[in-house]
């Protein structure tokens, strides 16, 4: 997901799904959650095993949280972890698996950015169980682990709709997407999901505006200022975003214009940069946690299971939770707010 996932959110799952955005216009049924529980590694379960992990890129804060979680769980399991940072480079990911093969890695977690490089990476690496993280790595993956974008978007949008129904009886002036067409299917799933969730409460969205390339705070701030200019005197503007950066930028623009109260918003990611804004603004009515800091609690134990020839689900979606000002502090600790 937000600033922690600046590059991740644009590319993650880009080649992974084939969900049509148009389906959201007519079908309001909630997508299946299909999540697994955070289970954590059993102490000693990986003793004598050598497992690998390809990091998407340690320059991305979101990825650092994932990496730290995997390192922690590998240590609990007692497995030897061979860590390799692909640094957002497919060629480096290829070098990683070659190293894994040389070092006798018995299974690995692959958080590589480029799904279109996965066939070559699979071929070059050891022929062992592979669990992909957030981007499919076919043909060698035995399981996919990460975000369920359709479901996450839906529950974020539904939370926004529920709030707006209570406060405004679903009467509003515009419904704005802050998205990134470069994200491809991620846009369709996450933003389409938010609109679908909202519509499940408030009916078909109207006056829909789609603002592209608005998934960074600075860009969203500039572009949403134009949206506000185009909507003078409108005091109920719904805003959904592919991440929290977009929402933060929109709120910054609204603050400058003296129109913070005109925005009712939902995002995804629950980034630390959003915590104070969310805590102090009940109109940030929906957001969904992705819990990168807990990815290792799924990835490591299931990889160990796969190495030991135990059955592993094909989809290992993380449990997504709706977060807003009501329950934020149950999960996170905002400081200096």
C-alpha positions as CSV (number, residue, x, y, z in Angstrom):
1,X,0.0,0.0,0.0
2,X,0.9,4.7,0.6
3,X,4.3,6.2,0.9
4,X,5.6,2.9,2.2
5,X,4.6,1.3,-1.1
6,X,5.3,4.1,-3.6
7,X,6.7,1.7,-6.2
8,X,5.0,-1.4,-4.9
9,X,1.5,-0.1,-5.2
10,X,2.0,0.8,-8.9
11,X,3.2,-2.6,-10.0
12,X,2.0,-5.1,-7.5
13,X,-0.3,-7.7,-9.0
14,X,-0.1,-5.9,-12.4
15,X,0.1,-9.2,-14.1
16,X,-1.6,-11.3,-11.5
17,X,-5.4,-10.8,-12.0
18,X,-7.9,-10.4,-14.8
19,X,-10.8,-8.7,-13.0
20,X,-12.9,-6.4,-15.1
21,X,-13.6,-2.9,-13.7
22,X,-16.9,-2.7,-15.5
23,X,-18.2,-5.6,-13.3
24,X,-18.4,-3.2,-10.4
25,X,-21.1,-1.1,-12.1
26,X,-23.7,-3.8,-11.9
27,X,-22.5,-6.3,-9.3
28,X,-22.6,-5.2,-5.7
29,X,-21.8,-8.6,-4.0
30,X,-18.8,-8.5,-1.8
31,X,-15.7,-10.3,-3.2
32,X,-14.6,-13.3,-1.2
33,X,-12.0,-12.5,1.5
34,X,-10.2,-15.8,1.1
35,X,-7.7,-14.8,3.8
36,X,-5.5,-17.1,5.9
37,X,-4.6,-16.3,9.5
38,X,-1.4,-14.8,10.7
39,X,0.0,-18.0,12.2
40,X,3.7,-17.2,12.9
41,X,6.5,-19.7,12.7
42,X,6.7,-22.6,15.2
43,X,9.9,-22.4,17.2
44,X,12.4,-24.9,15.7
45,X,10.2,-25.8,12.8
46,X,12.8,-24.7,10.3
47,X,15.9,-26.2,12.1
48,X,18.3,-27.6,9.5
49,X,16.5,-25.8,6.6
50,X,18.0,-23.2,4.3
51,X,15.4,-20.8,2.9
52,X,15.8,-17.8,0.6
53,X,14.1,-14.4,0.3
54,X,14.2,-12.0,-2.6
55,X,13.4,-8.5,-1.4
56,X,11.6,-6.2,-3.9
57,X,13.9,-3.3,-2.9
58,X,15.0,-2.2,0.5
59,X,14.8,1.4,-0.6
60,X,11.0,1.1,-0.3
61,X,9.8,1.5,3.3
62,X,6.9,-0.9,2.8
63,X,9.3,-3.6,1.7
64,X,11.5,-3.0,4.7
65,X,8.6,-3.9,6.9
66,X,8.0,-7.1,5.0
67,X,11.7,-8.0,5.1
68,X,12.0,-7.4,8.8
69,X,9.0,-9.6,9.4
70,X,10.5,-12.4,7.3
71,X,13.8,-12.2,9.1
72,X,12.1,-12.3,12.5
73,X,10.0,-15.4,11.6
74,X,12.9,-17.2,10.0
75,X,14.9,-16.7,13.2
76,X,12.0,-18.0,15.3
77,X,11.7,-21.1,13.1
78,X,15.5,-21.7,13.4
79,X,15.9,-21.7,9.6
80,X,19.0,-20.3,7.9
81,X,17.8,-17.3,5.8
82,X,19.6,-16.4,2.6
83,X,18.6,-12.8,2.0
84,X,19.0,-11.1,-1.4
85,X,17.8,-7.6,-2.3
86,X,16.8,-7.3,-5.9
87,X,16.7,-3.5,-5.6
88,X,13.8,-3.1,-8.0
89,X,15.9,-4.7,-10.8
90,X,14.9,-7.9,-12.6
91,X,18.5,-8.7,-13.4
92,X,19.5,-8.6,-9.7
93,X,16.5,-10.9,-8.9
94,X,17.9,-13.3,-11.5
95,X,21.3,-13.1,-9.8
96,X,19.6,-13.8,-6.5
97,X,18.1,-17.1,-7.6
98,X,21.5,-18.2,-9.1
99,X,23.0,-17.6,-5.7
100,X,20.2,-19.6,-4.1
101,X,21.0,-22.5,-6.4
102,X,24.7,-22.3,-5.6
103,X,24.0,-22.2,-1.8
104,X,21.5,-25.0,-1.8
105,X,18.4,-23.1,-0.8
106,X,15.5,-25.5,-0.2
107,X,12.7,-23.1,-0.8
108,X,12.3,-19.3,-1.2
109,X,10.0,-16.4,-1.0
110,X,10.1,-14.2,-4.0
111,X,9.0,-10.5,-3.8
112,X,10.3,-9.5,-7.2
113,X,8.8,-6.5,-8.9
114,X,8.6,-7.8,-12.5
115,X,6.1,-10.6,-13.1
116,X,7.2,-10.7,-16.8
117,X,10.7,-11.8,-15.6
118,X,9.4,-14.7,-13.5
119,X,9.8,-17.4,-16.1
120,X,13.5,-16.8,-16.5
121,X,14.0,-16.4,-12.8
122,X,12.2,-19.7,-12.1
123,X,14.3,-21.5,-14.7
124,X,17.6,-20.1,-13.4
125,X,16.9,-20.8,-9.7
126,X,16.8,-24.0,-7.8
127,X,13.8,-26.2,-8.5
128,X,12.3,-25.9,-5.1
129,X,9.1,-24.6,-3.6
130,X,8.5,-20.9,-4.2
131,X,6.0,-18.6,-2.6
132,X,5.5,-15.3,-4.4
133,X,4.8,-12.1,-2.5
134,X,2.3,-9.6,-4.0
135,X,3.4,-10.3,-7.6
136,X,2.9,-13.6,-9.1
137,X,6.0,-15.6,-10.0
138,X,4.9,-18.2,-12.5
139,X,5.5,-21.0,-13.4
140,X,7.4,-22.0,-10.2
141,X,5.2,-20.6,-7.5
142,X,3.4,-23.1,-5.3
143,X,1.4,-20.3,-3.6
144,X,0.8,-16.6,-3.9
145,X,0.9,-14.5,-0.7
146,X,-0.2,-10.9,-0.2
147,X,-3.0,-8.4,-0.7
148,X,-6.5,-9.2,-1.9
149,X,-7.1,-5.9,-3.7
150,X,-10.7,-6.5,-4.8
151,X,-11.8,-7.3,-1.3
152,X,-9.7,-4.7,0.4
153,X,-11.1,-2.0,-1.9
154,X,-14.6,-3.2,-1.4
155,X,-14.5,-3.0,2.4
156,X,-12.9,0.4,2.4
157,X,-15.6,1.8,0.1
158,X,-18.3,0.1,2.0
159,X,-17.1,1.8,5.2
160,X,-17.2,5.2,3.5
161,X,-20.7,4.5,2.2
162,X,-21.9,3.5,5.6
163,X,-20.5,6.7,7.2
164,X,-22.0,8.9,4.4
165,X,-25.4,7.2,4.7
166,X,-25.5,8.0,8.4
167,X,-24.2,11.5,8.1
168,X,-25.6,12.7,4.7
169,X,-28.3,10.1,3.8
170,X,-26.1,9.3,0.9
171,X,-26.5,12.8,-0.7
172,X,-23.3,14.0,-2.2
173,X,-22.0,16.1,-5.0
174,X,-19.2,14.1,-6.7
175,X,-17.3,10.8,-6.5
176,X,-13.6,11.3,-7.2
177,X,-11.0,8.6,-8.0
178,X,-7.4,9.4,-7.3
179,X,-5.7,6.7,-9.2
180,X,-2.8,5.5,-11.4
181,X,-3.6,4.0,-14.7
182,X,0.0,2.7,-14.7
183,X,-1.1,0.3,-12.1
184,X,-3.3,-1.5,-14.6
185,X,-5.4,-4.1,-13.0
186,X,-4.6,-2.8,-9.5
187,X,-6.6,0.3,-10.4
188,X,-9.5,-1.9,-11.5
189,X,-9.5,-4.0,-8.4
190,X,-8.7,-1.5,-5.7
191,X,-10.5,1.7,-6.9
192,X,-13.2,-0.3,-8.6
193,X,-13.6,-2.2,-5.4
194,X,-14.0,1.0,-3.4
195,X,-16.7,2.3,-5.7
196,X,-18.4,-1.0,-5.6
197,X,-18.4,-1.1,-1.8
198,X,-19.7,2.5,-1.7
199,X,-22.5,1.6,-4.1
200,X,-23.5,-1.4,-2.0
201,X,-24.7,1.2,0.6
202,X,-25.5,4.3,-1.4
203,X,-26.5,3.0,-4.8
204,X,-24.9,3.8,-8.2
205,X,-22.2,6.4,-7.9
206,X,-22.9,9.6,-9.8
207,X,-20.7,12.5,-11.0
208,X,-17.7,10.2,-11.0
209,X,-14.4,11.9,-11.8
210,X,-11.2,10.0,-12.4
211,X,-8.0,11.9,-11.7
212,X,-5.0,9.9,-13.0
213,X,-1.4,9.9,-11.8
214,X,-2.6,11.1,-8.4
215,X,-1.0,8.4,-6.2
216,X,1.7,10.6,-4.7
217,X,1.1,13.3,-2.2
218,X,2.6,16.2,-4.2
219,X,0.8,15.2,-7.4
220,X,-2.5,14.5,-5.7
221,X,-2.3,17.9,-3.9
222,X,-1.8,19.7,-7.2
223,X,-4.4,17.8,-9.2
224,X,-7.0,17.9,-6.4
225,X,-6.7,21.6,-6.2
226,X,-8.0,21.7,-9.7
227,X,-10.8,19.4,-8.7
228,X,-11.9,21.8,-6.0
229,X,-11.7,24.7,-8.4
230,X,-14.1,22.8,-10.7
231,X,-16.5,22.1,-7.8
232,X,-17.1,25.5,-6.2
233,X,-19.6,25.5,-3.4
234,X,-19.8,21.7,-3.2
235,X,-19.6,20.5,0.3
236,X,-19.9,16.7,0.0
237,X,-17.2,15.3,-2.2
238,X,-16.4,11.6,-2.0
239,X,-12.7,10.8,-2.6
240,X,-11.3,7.3,-2.9
241,X,-7.6,6.6,-3.6
242,X,-5.4,3.7,-4.6
243,X,-3.3,4.5,-1.5
244,X,-3.1,6.8,1.4
245,X,-0.7,9.2,-0.4
246,X,-3.6,10.3,-2.7
247,X,-5.8,11.0,0.3
248,X,-3.1,12.9,2.1
249,X,-2.5,15.1,-1.0
250,X,-6.2,15.8,-1.4
251,X,-6.6,16.8,2.2
252,X,-3.6,19.1,1.9
253,X,-5.2,20.8,-1.1
254,X,-8.5,21.1,0.7
255,X,-6.8,22.6,3.8
256,X,-5.2,25.3,1.6
257,X,-8.6,26.0,0.1
258,X,-10.3,26.1,3.5
259,X,-12.5,23.1,2.5
260,X,-11.3,20.2,4.6
261,X,-14.9,19.5,5.8
262,X,-16.0,19.1,2.1
263,X,-14.1,15.8,1.7
264,X,-15.3,12.3,2.8
265,X,-12.5,9.9,2.0
266,X,-11.3,6.3,1.9
267,X,-7.8,4.9,1.0
268,X,-5.8,1.7,1.4
269,X,-2.7,0.9,3.4
270,X,-3.1,2.7,6.7
271,X,0.4,4.1,6.3
272,X,2.1,5.7,9.4
273,X,2.0,9.0,7.7
274,X,-1.8,8.9,7.7
275,X,-2.3,7.9,11.3
276,X,-2.6,11.4,12.8
277,X,-4.8,12.6,10.0
278,X,-7.1,9.6,10.4
279,X,-7.2,9.8,14.2
280,X,-8.3,13.5,14.0
281,X,-10.6,13.3,11.1
282,X,-13.7,11.2,11.3
283,X,-14.5,11.9,7.7
284,X,-11.5,9.7,6.8
285,X,-14.2,7.0,7.1
286,X,-12.6,4.0,5.5
287,X,-9.1,2.6,5.0
288,X,-7.8,-0.9,5.0
289,X,-4.7,-2.3,6.7
290,X,-2.3,-4.5,4.7
291,X,0.0,-5.4,7.6
292,X,3.3,-5.6,5.8
293,X,4.9,-5.8,9.3
294,X,3.3,-9.3,9.6
295,X,3.8,-10.8,6.2
296,X,6.5,-13.1,7.6
297,X,3.9,-14.7,9.9
298,X,2.3,-16.2,6.8
299,X,5.2,-16.5,4.3
300,X,7.7,-18.3,6.5
301,X,5.6,-21.0,8.1
302,X,3.9,-21.9,4.8
303,X,7.2,-22.0,3.0
304,X,8.5,-24.4,5.6
305,X,5.3,-26.5,5.1
306,X,5.9,-26.6,1.4
307,X,9.5,-27.7,1.8
308,X,8.3,-30.5,4.1
309,X,5.8,-31.6,1.4
310,X,2.8,-30.5,3.3
311,X,-0.3,-29.1,1.5
312,X,-0.3,-25.3,1.1
313,X,-3.2,-23.2,-0.1
314,X,-2.7,-21.7,-3.5
315,X,-3.8,-18.3,-2.3
316,X,-2.4,-16.9,1.0
317,X,-4.2,-13.6,1.2
318,X,-3.4,-11.5,4.3
319,X,-6.4,-10.7,6.6
320,X,-7.6,-7.2,5.7
321,X,-9.1,-4.9,8.4
322,X,-11.1,-1.7,8.0
323,X,-9.4,1.1,9.9
324,X,-10.7,4.6,10.8
325,X,-10.6,7.0,13.7
326,X,-12.8,4.6,15.7
327,X,-10.4,1.6,15.9
328,X,-7.1,3.0,14.7
329,X,-5.4,2.9,18.1
330,X,-6.4,-0.7,18.5
331,X,-3.9,-1.6,15.8
332,X,-1.4,1.3,15.7
333,X,0.0,3.9,18.0
334,X,0.0,7.4,16.5
335,X,2.5,9.7,18.1
336,X,2.7,13.5,18.3
337,X,-0.8,14.0,17.1
